[in-house]
């Protein structure tokens, strides 16, 4: 059965999508089969991995998978080993769909993604789930569906404030998914020219010493341009964009393997 990993934080601009896509790419490089699930109505992970506009997946997205309670017809095959459950802006209507289907008090509003993935988990080694930058049915559903969560941390006051709020969301999700584990906190988008970045990275390490990964991802233009050039061989900056993620990738896999 696939190992399901969700990337999240209740704040935008913390590299959730970029890191999700890079992890999918690194898993592929190891020979693993990967399903990337886009739970953000911005559809950025969809565009990063497919190199197609998210709105081209109208009527062929994860929203329709929820509607039909069947994901398989809506999985897009990028390569033989990389598949994507795409999202577009219509995914913003997901709460209305779920409450209409299951009612206002049903737990299935939050367990429906887990049910969708249970039927296809044996087809993959890993399932990577990207989430929106808000607390929503999208985010809670992703947490309820996952085995592991990676908490994204961008070194700023607002993200520092967002971490404990997201940890509370993880605890809420554990009521429906008691086996959910925190893989760790990823310190990302670090600007080495700013002393306040170092201070916030040190603060989060003091608050969560057992959770922060040793690797700190620096802000690099090449990584920022992945949205333009993609994660394929045609990207001339791939090596520069990905090299600092290699030690983080190893740290994450080691923690997941140790369980």
C-alpha positions as YAML, in Angstrom:
chain: A
units: angstrom
residues:
- id: 1
  name: UNK
  ca: [0.00, 0.00, 0.00]
- id: 2
  name: UNK
  ca: [1.18, 3.50, -0.79]
- id: 3
  name: UNK
  ca: [2.72, 5.71, 1.87]
- id: 4
  name: UNK
  ca: [0.61, 8.88, 1.90]
- id: 5
  name: UNK
  ca: [2.37, 12.15, 2.69]
- id: 6
  name: UNK
  ca: [0.71, 15.56, 2.99]
- id: 7
  name: UNK
  ca: [2.50, 18.93, 2.87]
- id: 8
  name: UNK
  ca: [0.76, 21.69, 4.79]
- id: 9
  name: UNK
  ca: [0.64, 24.88, 6.82]
- id: 10
  name: UNK
  ca: [-2.17, 27.39, 7.25]
- id: 11
  name: UNK
  ca: [-0.29, 30.17, 5.45]
- id: 12
  name: UNK
  ca: [0.53, 30.94, 1.86]
- id: 13
  name: UNK
  ca: [3.96, 31.34, 0.32]
- id: 14
  name: UNK
  ca: [5.69, 28.59, 2.32]
- id: 15
  name: UNK
  ca: [6.77, 26.37, -0.61]
- id: 16
  name: UNK
  ca: [4.19, 23.62, -0.08]
- id: 17
  name: UNK
  ca: [3.60, 23.09, -3.79]
- id: 18
  name: UNK
  ca: [7.22, 23.38, -4.87]
- id: 19
  name: UNK
  ca: [8.36, 20.95, -2.18]
- id: 20
  name: UNK
  ca: [5.52, 18.53, -2.97]
- id: 21
  name: UNK
  ca: [6.51, 18.52, -6.63]
- id: 22
  name: UNK
  ca: [10.21, 18.12, -5.89]
- id: 23
  name: UNK
  ca: [9.53, 15.20, -3.57]
- id: 24
  name: UNK
  ca: [7.42, 13.52, -6.25]
- id: 25
  name: UNK
  ca: [10.30, 14.00, -8.69]
- id: 26
  name: UNK
  ca: [12.88, 12.60, -6.27]
- id: 27
  name: UNK
  ca: [10.73, 9.56, -5.54]
- id: 28
  name: UNK
  ca: [10.43, 8.93, -9.27]
- id: 29
  name: UNK
  ca: [14.20, 9.16, -9.58]
- id: 30
  name: UNK
  ca: [14.40, 6.34, -7.00]
- id: 31
  name: UNK
  ca: [12.16, 4.19, -9.19]
- id: 32
  name: UNK
  ca: [8.99, 4.61, -7.16]
- id: 33
  name: UNK
  ca: [5.52, 5.01, -8.59]
- id: 34
  name: UNK
  ca: [3.84, 8.22, -7.42]
- id: 35
  name: UNK
  ca: [0.35, 9.69, -7.37]
- id: 36
  name: UNK
  ca: [0.27, 13.44, -6.76]
- id: 37
  name: UNK
  ca: [-3.05, 14.66, -5.35]
- id: 38
  name: UNK
  ca: [-3.79, 18.36, -5.74]
- id: 39
  name: UNK
  ca: [-6.16, 19.56, -3.01]
- id: 40
  name: UNK
  ca: [-5.61, 23.27, -3.70]
- id: 41
  name: UNK
  ca: [-8.07, 24.99, -6.02]
- id: 42
  name: UNK
  ca: [-5.21, 27.14, -7.36]
- id: 43
  name: UNK
  ca: [-4.08, 23.99, -9.18]
- id: 44
  name: UNK
  ca: [-0.40, 24.87, -8.94]
- id: 45
  name: UNK
  ca: [0.83, 21.33, -8.31]
- id: 46
  name: UNK
  ca: [-1.24, 20.20, -11.27]
- id: 47
  name: UNK
  ca: [0.46, 22.78, -13.50]
- id: 48
  name: UNK
  ca: [3.94, 22.07, -12.11]
- id: 49
  name: UNK
  ca: [3.76, 18.34, -12.79]
- id: 50
  name: UNK
  ca: [1.69, 18.27, -15.98]
- id: 51
  name: UNK
  ca: [2.96, 21.52, -17.56]
- id: 52
  name: UNK
  ca: [-0.63, 22.21, -18.59]
- id: 53
  name: UNK
  ca: [-2.99, 24.97, -17.38]
- id: 54
  name: UNK
  ca: [-5.10, 23.70, -14.48]
- id: 55
  name: UNK
  ca: [-8.32, 24.84, -16.14]
- id: 56
  name: UNK
  ca: [-7.70, 22.41, -18.99]
- id: 57
  name: UNK
  ca: [-8.76, 19.72, -16.51]
- id: 58
  name: UNK
  ca: [-12.34, 20.99, -16.37]
- id: 59
  name: UNK
  ca: [-14.63, 18.01, -15.72]
- id: 60
  name: UNK
  ca: [-11.55, 15.80, -15.34]
- id: 61
  name: UNK
  ca: [-10.36, 16.72, -11.86]
- id: 62
  name: UNK
  ca: [-10.41, 15.58, -8.27]
- id: 63
  name: UNK
  ca: [-13.71, 17.43, -7.79]
- id: 64
  name: UNK
  ca: [-15.40, 14.98, -10.15]
- id: 65
  name: UNK
  ca: [-13.67, 12.12, -8.32]
- id: 66
  name: UNK
  ca: [-15.36, 13.26, -5.10]
- id: 67
  name: UNK
  ca: [-18.67, 13.62, -6.91]
- id: 68
  name: UNK
  ca: [-18.52, 10.12, -8.39]
- id: 69
  name: UNK
  ca: [-16.82, 8.58, -5.34]
- id: 70
  name: UNK
  ca: [-14.30, 7.11, -7.75]
- id: 71
  name: UNK
  ca: [-10.84, 8.53, -8.46]
- id: 72
  name: UNK
  ca: [-9.64, 6.22, -11.23]
- id: 73
  name: UNK
  ca: [-11.37, 7.88, -14.21]
- id: 74
  name: UNK
  ca: [-9.86, 11.24, -13.27]
- id: 75
  name: UNK
  ca: [-6.22, 10.29, -12.82]
- id: 76
  name: UNK
  ca: [-3.97, 11.95, -15.39]
- id: 77
  name: UNK
  ca: [-0.94, 9.94, -16.49]
- id: 78
  name: UNK
  ca: [2.09, 12.23, -16.87]
- id: 79
  name: UNK
  ca: [4.40, 9.24, -17.31]
- id: 80
  name: UNK
  ca: [4.04, 5.55, -16.57]
- id: 81
  name: UNK
  ca: [5.27, 6.11, -13.01]
- id: 82
  name: UNK
  ca: [3.86, 9.59, -12.30]
- id: 83
  name: UNK
  ca: [0.12, 10.14, -12.10]
- id: 84
  name: UNK
  ca: [-1.79, 13.24, -10.99]
- id: 85
  name: UNK
  ca: [-5.25, 13.82, -9.58]
- id: 86
  name: UNK
  ca: [-5.62, 17.36, -10.94]
- id: 87
  name: UNK
  ca: [-7.30, 20.39, -9.41]
- id: 88
  name: UNK
  ca: [-8.63, 23.64, -10.81]
- id: 89
  name: UNK
  ca: [-10.47, 26.64, -9.41]
- id: 90
  name: UNK
  ca: [-13.77, 24.75, -9.22]
- id: 91
  name: UNK
  ca: [-12.32, 22.73, -6.34]
- id: 92
  name: UNK
  ca: [-13.24, 25.75, -4.21]
- id: 93
  name: UNK
  ca: [-16.81, 24.39, -4.34]
- id: 94
  name: UNK
  ca: [-15.81, 21.11, -2.67]
- id: 95
  name: UNK
  ca: [-17.35, 21.90, 0.76]
- id: 96
  name: UNK
  ca: [-20.75, 22.56, -0.79]
- id: 97
  name: UNK
  ca: [-20.53, 19.29, -2.74]
- id: 98
  name: UNK
  ca: [-19.55, 17.25, 0.32]
- id: 99
  name: UNK
  ca: [-22.20, 18.74, 2.60]
- id: 100
  name: UNK
  ca: [-24.83, 18.17, -0.10]
- id: 101
  name: UNK
  ca: [-23.76, 14.55, -0.53]
- id: 102
  name: UNK
  ca: [-23.27, 13.58, 3.12]
- id: 103
  name: UNK
  ca: [-25.02, 16.16, 5.29]
- id: 104
  name: UNK
  ca: [-23.79, 18.75, 7.73]
- id: 105
  name: UNK
  ca: [-22.85, 16.38, 10.55]
- id: 106
  name: UNK
  ca: [-21.41, 13.39, 8.73]
- id: 107
  name: UNK
  ca: [-17.74, 12.47, 9.23]
- id: 108
  name: UNK
  ca: [-17.68, 11.45, 5.57]
- id: 109
  name: UNK
  ca: [-17.20, 15.11, 4.72]
- id: 110
  name: UNK
  ca: [-13.67, 14.62, 6.06]
- id: 111
  name: UNK
  ca: [-13.09, 10.92, 5.36]
- id: 112
  name: UNK
  ca: [-14.17, 10.90, 1.72]
- id: 113
  name: UNK
  ca: [-10.65, 11.58, 0.39]
- id: 114
  name: UNK
  ca: [-9.29, 8.72, 2.48]
- id: 115
  name: UNK
  ca: [-11.97, 6.47, 1.02]
- id: 116
  name: UNK
  ca: [-11.09, 7.56, -2.52]
- id: 117
  name: UNK
  ca: [-7.41, 6.83, -2.00]
- id: 118
  name: UNK
  ca: [-7.98, 3.49, -0.27]
- id: 119
  name: UNK
  ca: [-9.29, 2.07, -3.54]
- id: 120
  name: UNK
  ca: [-6.15, 3.02, -5.49]
- id: 121
  name: UNK
  ca: [-3.40, 2.99, -2.85]
- id: 122
  name: UNK
  ca: [-2.16, -0.44, -3.93]
- id: 123
  name: UNK
  ca: [-1.33, 0.99, -7.37]
- id: 124
  name: UNK
  ca: [1.42, 3.27, -6.03]
- id: 125
  name: UNK
  ca: [4.43, 3.34, -3.75]
- id: 126
  name: UNK
  ca: [3.79, 6.91, -2.58]
- id: 127
  name: UNK
  ca: [0.89, 9.35, -2.65]
- id: 128
  name: UNK
  ca: [1.86, 13.02, -2.29]
- id: 129
  name: UNK
  ca: [-0.90, 15.45, -1.26]
- id: 130
  name: UNK
  ca: [-0.62, 19.22, -1.66]
- id: 131
  name: UNK
  ca: [-2.94, 21.43, 0.38]
- id: 132
  name: UNK
  ca: [-4.26, 25.01, 0.28]
- id: 133
  name: UNK
  ca: [-2.91, 27.72, 2.61]
- id: 134
  name: UNK
  ca: [-6.04, 27.77, 4.77]
- id: 135
  name: UNK
  ca: [-7.82, 25.62, 7.30]
- id: 136
  name: UNK
  ca: [-10.66, 24.12, 5.29]
- id: 137
  name: UNK
  ca: [-12.39, 20.88, 4.42]
- id: 138
  name: UNK
  ca: [-9.66, 20.45, 1.81]
- id: 139
  name: UNK
  ca: [-6.87, 20.55, 4.40]
- id: 140
  name: UNK
  ca: [-8.58, 18.47, 7.07]
- id: 141
  name: UNK
  ca: [-9.56, 15.85, 4.48]
- id: 142
  name: UNK
  ca: [-5.94, 15.63, 3.35]
- id: 143
  name: UNK
  ca: [-4.74, 15.15, 6.93]
- id: 144
  name: UNK
  ca: [-7.37, 12.49, 7.59]
- id: 145
  name: UNK
  ca: [-6.24, 10.66, 4.45]
- id: 146
  name: UNK
  ca: [-2.49, 10.77, 5.16]
- id: 147
  name: UNK
  ca: [0.01, 8.62, 7.02]
- id: 148
  name: UNK
  ca: [2.53, 11.44, 7.45]
- id: 149
  name: UNK
  ca: [2.42, 15.22, 7.45]
- id: 150
  name: UNK
  ca: [5.31, 17.56, 6.67]
- id: 151
  name: UNK
  ca: [4.85, 20.99, 8.23]
- id: 152
  name: UNK
  ca: [6.22, 23.74, 6.01]
- id: 153
  name: UNK
  ca: [7.92, 26.65, 7.75]
- id: 154
  name: UNK
  ca: [8.99, 29.87, 6.06]
- id: 155
  name: UNK
  ca: [11.07, 31.97, 8.42]
- id: 156
  name: UNK
  ca: [8.76, 34.86, 9.27]
- id: 157
  name: UNK
  ca: [6.61, 36.02, 12.16]
- id: 158
  name: UNK
  ca: [3.34, 35.12, 10.48]
- id: 159
  name: UNK
  ca: [4.48, 31.60, 9.64]
- id: 160
  name: UNK
  ca: [5.89, 31.21, 13.14]
- id: 161
  name: UNK
  ca: [2.41, 32.05, 14.42]
- id: 162
  name: UNK
  ca: [0.82, 29.63, 11.94]
- id: 163
  name: UNK
  ca: [2.74, 26.55, 13.10]
- id: 164
  name: UNK
  ca: [0.94, 25.99, 16.44]
- id: 165
  name: UNK
  ca: [-2.40, 26.59, 14.70]
- id: 166
  name: UNK
  ca: [-1.54, 23.93, 12.14]
- id: 167
  name: UNK
  ca: [-0.44, 21.55, 14.91]
- id: 168
  name: UNK
  ca: [-3.93, 22.02, 16.40]
- id: 169
  name: UNK
  ca: [-5.41, 21.09, 13.02]
- id: 170
  name: UNK
  ca: [-3.32, 17.93, 13.02]
- id: 171
  name: UNK
  ca: [-4.74, 17.01, 16.42]
- id: 172
  name: UNK
  ca: [-8.27, 17.58, 15.14]
- id: 173
  name: UNK
  ca: [-7.58, 15.31, 12.17]
- id: 174
  name: UNK
  ca: [-6.20, 12.62, 14.50]
- id: 175
  name: UNK
  ca: [-9.69, 12.17, 15.95]
- id: 176
  name: UNK
  ca: [-10.59, 10.58, 12.60]
- id: 177
  name: UNK
  ca: [-7.10, 9.36, 11.73]
- id: 178
  name: UNK
  ca: [-5.30, 8.28, 14.94]
- id: 179
  name: UNK
  ca: [-2.30, 6.89, 13.04]
- id: 180
  name: UNK
  ca: [-1.37, 10.23, 11.44]
- id: 181
  name: UNK
  ca: [2.23, 11.11, 12.29]
- id: 182
  name: UNK
  ca: [4.22, 14.33, 11.92]
- id: 183
  name: UNK
  ca: [7.30, 13.57, 9.85]
- id: 184
  name: UNK
  ca: [8.81, 16.91, 10.76]
- id: 185
  name: UNK
  ca: [9.05, 20.63, 10.13]
- id: 186
  name: UNK
  ca: [10.70, 21.77, 6.91]
- id: 187
  name: UNK
  ca: [12.50, 25.11, 7.22]
- id: 188
  name: UNK
  ca: [12.33, 26.62, 3.76]
- id: 189
  name: UNK
  ca: [12.74, 29.81, 1.69]
- id: 190
  name: UNK
  ca: [15.55, 30.95, 3.98]
- id: 191
  name: UNK
  ca: [17.26, 34.18, 2.95]
- id: 192
  name: UNK
  ca: [20.81, 33.99, 4.30]
- id: 193
  name: UNK
  ca: [21.19, 37.77, 3.98]
- id: 194
  name: UNK
  ca: [18.56, 38.41, 6.65]
- id: 195
  name: UNK
  ca: [19.32, 37.98, 10.33]
- id: 196
  name: UNK
  ca: [15.63, 37.70, 11.20]
- id: 197
  name: UNK
  ca: [15.40, 34.56, 9.05]
- id: 198
  name: UNK
  ca: [18.07, 32.90, 11.16]
- id: 199
  name: UNK
  ca: [16.32, 34.02, 14.33]
- id: 200
  name: UNK
  ca: [13.01, 32.45, 13.30]
- id: 201
  name: UNK
  ca: [14.72, 29.26, 12.16]
- id: 202
  name: UNK
  ca: [16.39, 29.04, 15.57]
- id: 203
  name: UNK
  ca: [13.12, 29.80, 17.38]
- id: 204
  name: UNK
  ca: [11.20, 27.04, 15.65]
- id: 205
  name: UNK
  ca: [14.04, 24.63, 16.41]
- id: 206
  name: UNK
  ca: [13.87, 25.58, 20.09]
- id: 207
  name: UNK
  ca: [10.09, 25.10, 20.15]
- id: 208
  name: UNK
  ca: [10.10, 21.76, 18.29]
- id: 209
  name: UNK
  ca: [13.60, 20.28, 18.71]
- id: 210
  name: UNK
  ca: [12.51, 16.75, 17.87]
- id: 211
  name: UNK
  ca: [10.60, 17.75, 14.75]
- id: 212
  name: UNK
  ca: [12.74, 20.19, 12.75]
- id: 213
  name: UNK
  ca: [14.87, 18.70, 10.01]
- id: 214
  name: UNK
  ca: [18.55, 19.61, 10.00]
- id: 215
  name: UNK
  ca: [18.42, 20.73, 6.38]
- id: 216
  name: UNK
  ca: [17.38, 24.35, 5.83]
- id: 217
  name: UNK
  ca: [16.26, 25.14, 2.28]
- id: 218
  name: UNK
  ca: [17.59, 28.44, 0.99]
- id: 219
  name: UNK
  ca: [15.64, 30.75, -1.28]
- id: 220
  name: UNK
  ca: [16.98, 30.24, -4.81]
- id: 221
  name: UNK
  ca: [15.87, 31.75, -8.08]
- id: 222
  name: UNK
  ca: [16.27, 28.43, -9.89]
- id: 223
  name: UNK
  ca: [13.75, 26.77, -7.57]
- id: 224
  name: UNK
  ca: [11.37, 29.68, -8.04]
- id: 225
  name: UNK
  ca: [11.53, 29.21, -11.79]
- id: 226
  name: UNK
  ca: [10.46, 25.57, -11.61]
- id: 227
  name: UNK
  ca: [6.92, 26.81, -12.21]
- id: 228
  name: UNK
  ca: [8.09, 28.11, -15.60]
- id: 229
  name: UNK
  ca: [10.42, 25.36, -16.77]
- id: 230
  name: UNK
  ca: [8.98, 22.39, -14.89]
- id: 231
  name: UNK
  ca: [10.69, 19.36, -13.42]
- id: 232
  name: UNK
  ca: [11.62, 17.68, -16.68]
- id: 233
  name: UNK
  ca: [14.92, 17.23, -18.50]
- id: 234
  name: UNK
  ca: [14.19, 20.33, -20.58]
- id: 235
  name: UNK
  ca: [14.77, 22.53, -17.53]
- id: 236
  name: UNK
  ca: [18.38, 23.82, -17.77]
- id: 237
  name: UNK
  ca: [18.39, 24.75, -14.06]
- id: 238
  name: UNK
  ca: [17.27, 21.42, -12.62]
- id: 239
  name: UNK
  ca: [20.55, 20.59, -10.87]
- id: 240
  name: UNK
  ca: [20.77, 24.03, -9.26]
- id: 241
  name: UNK
  ca: [17.11, 23.96, -8.24]
- id: 242
  name: UNK
  ca: [17.15, 20.50, -6.67]
- id: 243
  name: UNK
  ca: [20.60, 19.96, -5.18]
- id: 244
  name: UNK
  ca: [19.81, 21.33, -1.72]
- id: 245
  name: UNK
  ca: [16.69, 19.18, -1.46]
- id: 246
  name: UNK
  ca: [18.66, 15.92, -1.63]
- id: 247
  name: UNK
  ca: [19.70, 15.88, 2.07]
- id: 248
  name: UNK
  ca: [16.20, 16.91, 3.15]
- id: 249
  name: UNK
  ca: [14.75, 14.08, 1.07]
- id: 250
  name: UNK
  ca: [17.04, 11.60, 2.82]
- id: 251
  name: UNK
  ca: [16.07, 12.95, 6.25]
- id: 252
  name: UNK
  ca: [12.38, 12.61, 5.50]
- id: 253
  name: UNK
  ca: [12.66, 9.07, 4.14]
- id: 254
  name: UNK
  ca: [14.73, 8.00, 7.14]
- id: 255
  name: UNK
  ca: [12.07, 9.20, 9.55]
- id: 256
  name: UNK
  ca: [9.29, 7.58, 7.55]
- id: 257
  name: UNK
  ca: [11.14, 4.27, 7.37]
- id: 258
  name: UNK
  ca: [11.73, 4.31, 11.11]
- id: 259
  name: UNK
  ca: [8.00, 4.87, 11.61]
...
